[in-house]
Structures are given as structure tokens and as C-alpha cells.
Amino acid sequence: MSINDTQDEIIEEFEGLTDWMDRYAYIIDLGNTLPEFPEADKTPQNLIEGCQSRVWITPQRSADGKIHFQADSDALIVKGIVALLMRVLNDHTPDEILGADLYFVDKIGLKEHLSPTRSNGLVAMVKQIHNYARAFKMLDEKG
């Protein structure tokens, strides 16, 4: 499934939730679907700078060149936002990740319903995911 297909699927899911309390509850539920994050990986180098809550993201490269991320947060809503990002960006190539327009954030109304600190945290998470993708891309180019 392409990044845009996944985003469209998320937008469709949120269209059925008109009340923002329902949307927040759904986001929290999504956070609970994240795979268990290893305690050993909850280190300062995996911590995302710029997030008010603690968020950890680690990348792994698969044999086919795609990046698989693991992530966690200590805050329920933030963990759900992380789960949305993982759902959209996980298991794609560095070029696909770097070229993605994450339009679902605006389309589901998330951007306008996040506090400024959570909004900054979302930007920081995307920036770190892009940094990982750029690093893997540079490794590919060096051969």
C-alpha cells in the first residue's frame, strides 16, 4: 500500500468521527496498537528533541531497502499520533518517505486541534524520521 493510499484510508476512518472527543479516543486507541517498544531502546539518542512528551523512534533497514520504525511515547494522545505516523511511513523506502506529503494531518483536522507544543512535537517527529531516511539514502549512495 502506498503512503497516499494509507493516508486516504486514515482520512476515511476519521470522516466517520465528527466529534473531536471521539477522534481523540480513536487516536488513543491507535496508540495502544503500537508494538511493544524495548526498554533498552528508551535511550537519550532515540529520544526526539522538541517534544514536550517523551517520544522514542528507532529505525531498522530491511533487506529490500525499506525502513521499519519502532516508536513509543509516555503520553496517550502523542502515542496515538506516533502510531498514525508509523502507519503512514513504516516500511517504505527512504525516497518514498522523503517525498511524502503528509496531507492527512490537515485533512483529519489534527493540526488545528493540537496544542502548540504537540504540534511542535509532531514536526520534530517527522523531522527525525526524515533524518533517518536521509541517512539511509546517503549510505545507499556511498554503496
C-alpha positions in Angstrom: 0.0 0.0 0.0 1.4 3.4 -0.9 1.8 6.3 1.5 -1.0 8.1 -0.1 -3.3 5.1 0.0 -2.7 4.8 3.7 -3.3 8.5 4.2 -6.6 8.3 2.3 -7.6 5.3 4.4 -6.9 7.3 7.6 -8.9 10.3 6.3 -11.8 8.0 5.5 -11.7 6.5 9.0 -11.8 10.0 10.6 -14.6 11.2 8.4 -16.9 8.8 10.4 -15.9 10.5 13.6 -17.4 14.0 13.7 -17.0 14.8 17.4 -13.4 15.6 18.5 -13.8 13.7 21.7 -14.4 10.6 19.6 -11.4 11.4 17.4 -9.2 11.8 20.5 -10.5 8.5 21.8 -9.7 6.8 18.4 -6.2 8.4 18.4 -5.6 7.0 21.9 -6.8 3.5 20.8 -4.4 3.7 17.8 -1.5 4.3 20.3 -2.4 1.1 22.0 -1.8 -0.8 18.8 1.9 0.1 18.7 4.1 -3.0 19.2 5.9 -3.2 22.5 9.0 -0.8 22.4 12.1 -2.4 24.0 13.0 -0.7 27.3 16.7 -0.9 26.2 15.9 1.4 23.3 14.5 4.1 25.5 17.8 6.0 25.5 18.6 9.7 25.1 19.9 9.1 21.5 16.5 7.7 20.5 14.5 10.4 22.2 13.0 13.0 19.9 14.1 16.6 20.7 11.4 19.2 20.6 8.6 17.0 22.0 7.1 18.0 25.4 6.2 14.3 26.0 8.9 11.7 25.7 8.9 10.1 22.3 11.4 7.5 21.1 11.8 6.3 17.5 14.3 3.8 16.2 14.8 2.7 12.5 15.7 -0.6 11.1 16.6 -1.3 7.5 15.1 -4.4 5.8 16.9 -6.4 3.1 14.6 -4.8 0.5 15.8 -1.3 1.4 12.6 -0.3 3.3 12.8 1.3 6.7 10.8 -0.1 9.6 10.4 2.2 12.6 9.6 1.3 16.2 8.2 4.1 18.4 6.7 4.8 21.7 5.6 7.7 23.9 4.8 8.2 27.5 1.7 10.3 26.7 -1.5 8.7 25.4 -2.5 11.1 22.6 1.1 11.6 21.5 1.5 7.8 21.3 -1.6 7.8 19.0 -0.1 10.5 16.8 3.1 8.4 16.7 1.0 5.4 15.7 -0.6 7.4 12.8 2.9 8.4 11.6 4.2 4.8 11.8 1.1 3.6 9.9 1.8 6.0 7.1 5.6 6.0 6.9 6.6 2.5 8.1 8.1 0.0 5.6 8.7 2.4 2.8 12.0 3.4 1.0 13.9 6.5 2.0 12.8 8.2 -1.2 9.2 7.4 -0.6 9.4 8.8 3.0 11.3 11.9 1.9 8.9 12.6 -1.0 5.7 12.1 1.1 3.3 15.0 1.5 1.7 14.2 4.9 -1.6 15.8 3.9 -3.6 13.5 6.3 -2.6 15.7 9.2 -4.5 18.7 7.8 -7.4 16.6 6.3 -8.4 15.0 9.5 -8.1 18.3 11.4 -5.3 17.2 13.6 -3.2 20.2 13.1 -5.8 22.7 14.2 -6.8 20.6 17.2 -3.2 20.1 18.6 -1.8 22.4 21.2 1.3 24.4 20.0 3.6 22.1 22.0 2.1 18.9 20.5 2.2 20.5 17.0 5.9 21.3 17.5 6.4 17.7 18.7 4.7 16.3 15.5 7.1 18.4 13.4 10.0 17.2 15.4 8.9 13.5 14.9 8.6 14.0 11.1 11.9 15.8 11.0 13.7 12.9 12.8 12.0 10.3 10.6 13.3 12.3 7.6 16.8 12.5 9.1 16.8 8.7 9.4 15.6 8.3 5.8 18.3 10.8 4.6 21.0 8.8 6.5 19.9 5.5 4.9 19.8 7.2 1.5 23.3 8.5 1.9 24.5 5.1 2.8 22.9 3.7 -0.4 24.6 6.4 -2.5 28.0 5.6 -0.9 27.5 2.0 -1.7 
